[in-house]
Amino acid sequence: MYEEQSARDLTLVLAMGRIGPEQFGIFGRGNIADGGPLTITATVIGASHVINLSYDDREVFSELFACVEFACDIPHLIIPPWDDRGRISKIEFRADSATLRYSFCPRLLSVGDGRKETERIAEAAVRAENNGHELGLIHEFPPEPHETCGSRTIVLVRWDREKRAISTETVHEYLNEDRVAFTRSIISILPPS
């Protein structure tokens, strides 16, 4: 069931393991599995998203950007994205057989100011091919009686095998408050030391 939330209530959660999206309403899901040790799963959960990384068949990392409370019994960080702590230039995690370098940049704009960026990401998500390198998910919610279209959640994930980097761009529309939240995260898988 979809329930309108506020963009200001979005929270970033980083976990060393898997945050199960099954505890939320799932509106879309896709995988990138390039035949190597890495599998990336992106899930749209309401006006939010979860990115799960598996490496060598072990769930090693999750990014959750949501307004909801959740059950999590693994080590995790909760970060409010709209204050000074929300922009993360670099955090490193040791995850069993891999070291991950993570960066995150959130932005909150009016729908009008974010229109070009929203459409750029939406078009890229539509064009994304499930080819082991990119994945696009778009979910549009039913419009409210006074709206001509519904809010959308858009997730675009790209895996650059040469750079060993996963880039994720997301759009979380809140038409009820004329706001759109954008996120960009990069996860680099560092070579063993």
C-alpha positions, 0 to 999 in steps of 0.5 A: 500500500502506498502512503504519501510521505514527505521528502524531508523525512527521507533518511539514508541507511547504509548496512553491512549486509542485506536490508531485505526489501520484502519488509516493504511494498515492492513496486519494481526490482531488477538485477545486474549480474555480469557473470563475475563475483558481483550481483547488484539488486535494485528495488523500488519500495514506495517512493524509496529505494534499496540497493543490495550488493552481493559479492562472492555469493555473500550479501555485503552491503545495502543502501536504503533511502526511505521514509519508513522504519525497518527491521535491521539486525546487522551493523548499519548507519542512519544518516539524515541527508538534508543536513551537513552530514548528508553529503558523504565524500568518502567512506570505506567499508571492509566487507569480507572479501572486498573493500568498498569506497562509498560516496553519496550526494543528495539534492532537494529541489522544486519540481520545476527546478528539477524537471530537466534532471528528472527527465534526463534520468528517466530517459536513461532509465528507459534506455537502460538495457539489462545487459549486465552493465545497467538497470533502469526502474521507473514506478509511477503512482496513481495521481491524486484527484487534483493531479494530472500525473502521479509521483514517480520513483526512478532508479538508474544503476550502472556497473563499470567493470573496468573501473570496478564502480557502481553508480546509482542515480535516483529521483523521488518525486513528491508532487504533493509538496512540489519537491523532488529528491535526487541522489547520486551514489558511487560504490567502488570495489577496491582491489584486495590489498 
